[in-house]
Amino acid sequence: MTEARHLLRCEAMNEVTLMSTPTKAVPALPDAQIVTQVKHYTDRLFSFRCTRPASLRFRSGEFVMIGLMGDADPETGKVKPLLRAYSIASPSWDEEMEFYSIKVPDGPLTSRLQHIKVGDEVILRPKPVGTLVHDALLPGKRLWFFATGTGFAPFASLLREPQTYEDYDEIIITHTCREVGELTYGRDLIEALKTDELLNEVIGEGFWKKIKYYPTTTREQSLKMGRITDLMKSGEAFADLGVPVLNADTDRAMICGNLAFNLELKAMFEDYGLEEGANSRPAHYVVEKAFLD
Ligand SMILES: Cc1cc2nc3c(=O)[nH]c(=O)nc-3n(C[C@H](O)[C@H](O)[C@H](O)COP(=O)(O)OP(=O)(O)OC[C@H]3O[C@@H](n4cnc5c(N)ncnc54)[C@H](O)[C@@H]3O)c2cc1C
């Protein structure tokens, strides 16, 4: 572990130890954590932060199961937790957990989760897993993050992970959404890196200059319209970014979007000569679904 990461982890662990001392809010549910912050972005998107289990270790980019208690079964009266997979949006060293969520109007979990408030409890199963991790990629020069919608969440973690900047000369993050308001969470997060004193001190002053941010919208008018896959196929995205087409010698990539997006990018990557990696077999790119269908 590098000195910088060790420093950040030590700081986080000290905080975790302090927070595990019960204060006034003591969780009542098993695996319950306390909500510490909620921010709404649009009528479809919000983020929240909660306490972190003292024993939870994870790699930036992984996901966990989170949820709420379900309604009582009308026949048995028993209640079961209602859990869904969520990318951890906070980095591995953070003393709290952050999540970035959709609000599905009739979604079993998010129709309720969208109403959580500071002080409420959420269930967090402390078993992190996932493929969007540095360990699943071979060393490279340029790292690409490709996201649609809430697929930005694992990259919100990795963009605050010192290893990202230690391992790569350049980080390109593309984020495609339907409307401009859906870009706010990601845009604000990247903007905040510029004034993050701890990260600038630990990773190095101006580390954020390695990032090239490429947001696009498909429905609402914005500075750059279109699906990132189309913009790459036409060459426009590469010209805008001032970089060549991805190649196996220099480029590594992580994809997190809807199924159609993931499949389209995978097919493009195979044409570029990139191979898909996994935790057990690192290669040139890794993929994860932002939601199930
Ligand atoms: C590995 C993994 C990681 C995930 N990480 C996140 C995350 O960080 N943030 C997040 O909001 N969701 C994430 N999801 C999706 C999440 O698990 C739930 O599907 C989502 O919270 C909705 O739950 P629900 O019970 O309200 O509705 P569900 O019954 O789960 O979903 C209802 C329908 O809503 C749509 N939908 C579900 N999730 C999304 C989404 N994120 N964006 C757009 N449409 C969606 C789908 O069409 C789905 O059929 C992830 C899923 C997987 C498999």
The ligand as an SDF file (V2000), in Angstrom:
LIG
                    3D

 53 58  0  0  0  0  0  0  0  0999 V2000
  -24.5970   -4.5150   -9.4660 C   0  0  0  0  0  0  0  0  0  0  0  0
  -25.7160   -3.4980   -9.3450 C   0  0  0  0  0  0  0  0  0  0  0  0
  -25.4430   -2.2370   -8.8190 C   0  0  0  0  0  0  0  0  0  0  0  0
  -26.4840   -1.2870   -8.6980 C   0  0  0  0  0  0  0  0  0  0  0  0
  -26.1740   -0.0430   -8.2230 N   0  0  0  0  0  0  0  0  0  0  0  0
  -27.1630    0.9040   -8.1590 C   0  0  0  0  0  0  0  0  0  0  0  0
  -26.8670    2.2300   -7.7260 C   0  0  0  0  0  0  0  0  0  0  0  0
  -25.7290    2.5550   -7.3470 O   0  0  0  0  0  0  0  0  0  0  0  0
  -27.8880    3.1330   -7.7140 N   0  0  0  0  0  0  0  0  0  0  0  0
  -29.1590    2.8000   -8.1090 C   0  0  0  0  0  0  0  0  0  0  0  0
  -30.0370    3.6660   -8.0850 O   0  0  0  0  0  0  0  0  0  0  0  0
  -29.4560    1.5620   -8.5210 N   0  0  0  0  0  0  0  0  0  0  0  0
  -28.4930    0.5990   -8.5340 C   0  0  0  0  0  0  0  0  0  0  0  0
  -28.8140   -0.6730   -8.9430 N   0  0  0  0  0  0  0  0  0  0  0  0
  -30.2220   -0.9970   -9.1640 C   0  0  0  0  0  0  0  0  0  0  0  0
  -30.8820   -1.3380   -7.8140 C   0  0  0  0  0  0  0  0  0  0  0  0
  -30.4280   -2.6210   -7.4160 O   0  0  0  0  0  0  0  0  0  0  0  0
  -32.4380   -1.3320   -7.8710 C   0  0  0  0  0  0  0  0  0  0  0  0
  -32.8910   -1.9510   -9.0350 O   0  0  0  0  0  0  0  0  0  0  0  0
  -32.9930    0.0740   -7.8080 C   0  0  0  0  0  0  0  0  0  0  0  0
  -32.6380    0.6550   -6.5690 O   0  0  0  0  0  0  0  0  0  0  0  0
  -34.5250    0.1020   -7.9070 C   0  0  0  0  0  0  0  0  0  0  0  0
  -35.0670   -0.6990   -6.8760 O   0  0  0  0  0  0  0  0  0  0  0  0
  -36.6370   -0.8600   -6.7360 P   0  0  0  0  0  0  0  0  0  0  0  0
  -36.9040   -1.9720   -5.7760 O   0  0  0  0  0  0  0  0  0  0  0  0
  -37.2590    0.4580   -6.4320 O   0  0  0  0  0  0  0  0  0  0  0  0
  -37.1290   -1.2800   -8.1910 O   0  0  0  0  0  0  0  0  0  0  0  0
  -36.7260   -2.5990   -9.0050 P   0  0  0  0  0  0  0  0  0  0  0  0
  -37.8520   -3.5720   -8.9750 O   0  0  0  0  0  0  0  0  0  0  0  0
  -35.4000   -3.0870   -8.5840 O   0  0  0  0  0  0  0  0  0  0  0  0
  -36.5930   -1.9720  -10.4550 O   0  0  0  0  0  0  0  0  0  0  0  0
  -37.7600   -1.5680  -11.1810 C   0  0  0  0  0  0  0  0  0  0  0  0
  -37.3330   -1.1380  -12.5740 C   0  0  0  0  0  0  0  0  0  0  0  0
  -36.6960    0.1380  -12.5000 O   0  0  0  0  0  0  0  0  0  0  0  0
  -35.6520    0.2420  -13.4260 C   0  0  0  0  0  0  0  0  0  0  0  0
  -34.4100    0.5980  -12.6880 N   0  0  0  0  0  0  0  0  0  0  0  0
  -33.9080   -0.0120  -11.5840 C   0  0  0  0  0  0  0  0  0  0  0  0
  -32.7620    0.5890  -11.1870 N   0  0  0  0  0  0  0  0  0  0  0  0
  -32.5380    1.5910  -12.0580 C   0  0  0  0  0  0  0  0  0  0  0  0
  -31.5050    2.5570  -12.1550 C   0  0  0  0  0  0  0  0  0  0  0  0
  -30.4810    2.6110  -11.2730 N   0  0  0  0  0  0  0  0  0  0  0  0
  -31.5650    3.4550  -13.1720 N   0  0  0  0  0  0  0  0  0  0  0  0
  -32.6020    3.4150  -14.0550 C   0  0  0  0  0  0  0  0  0  0  0  0
  -33.6040    2.5080  -14.0020 N   0  0  0  0  0  0  0  0  0  0  0  0
  -33.5890    1.6100  -13.0150 C   0  0  0  0  0  0  0  0  0  0  0  0
  -35.5290   -1.1080  -14.1080 C   0  0  0  0  0  0  0  0  0  0  0  0
  -36.1510   -1.0490  -15.3720 O   0  0  0  0  0  0  0  0  0  0  0  0
  -36.2740   -2.0430  -13.2080 C   0  0  0  0  0  0  0  0  0  0  0  0
  -36.9010   -3.0910  -13.8930 O   0  0  0  0  0  0  0  0  0  0  0  0
  -27.8040   -1.6260   -9.0800 C   0  0  0  0  0  0  0  0  0  0  0  0
  -28.0770   -2.9140   -9.5900 C   0  0  0  0  0  0  0  0  0  0  0  0
  -27.0490   -3.8370   -9.7500 C   0  0  0  0  0  0  0  0  0  0  0  0
  -27.3660   -5.1880  -10.3140 C   0  0  0  0  0  0  0  0  0  0  0  0
  1  2  1  0
  2  3  1  0
  2 52  2  0
  3  4  2  0
  4  5  1  0
  4 50  1  0
  5  6  2  0
  6  7  1  0
  6 13  1  0
  7  8  2  0
  7  9  1  0
  9 10  1  0
 10 11  2  0
 10 12  1  0
 12 13  2  0
 13 14  1  0
 14 15  1  0
 14 50  1  0
 15 16  1  0
 16 17  1  0
 16 18  1  0
 18 19  1  0
 18 20  1  0
 20 21  1  0
 20 22  1  0
 22 23  1  0
 23 24  1  0
 24 25  2  0
 24 26  1  0
 24 27  1  0
 27 28  1  0
 28 29  2  0
 28 30  1  0
 28 31  1  0
 31 32  1  0
 32 33  1  0
 33 34  1  0
 33 48  1  0
 34 35  1  0
 35 36  1  0
 35 46  1  0
 36 37  1  0
 36 45  1  0
 37 38  2  0
 38 39  1  0
 39 40  1  0
 39 45  2  0
 40 41  1  0
 40 42  2  0
 42 43  1  0
 43 44  2  0
 44 45  1  0
 46 47  1  0
 46 48  1  0
 48 49  1  0
 50 51  2  0
 51 52  1  0
 52 53  1  0
M  END
$$$$
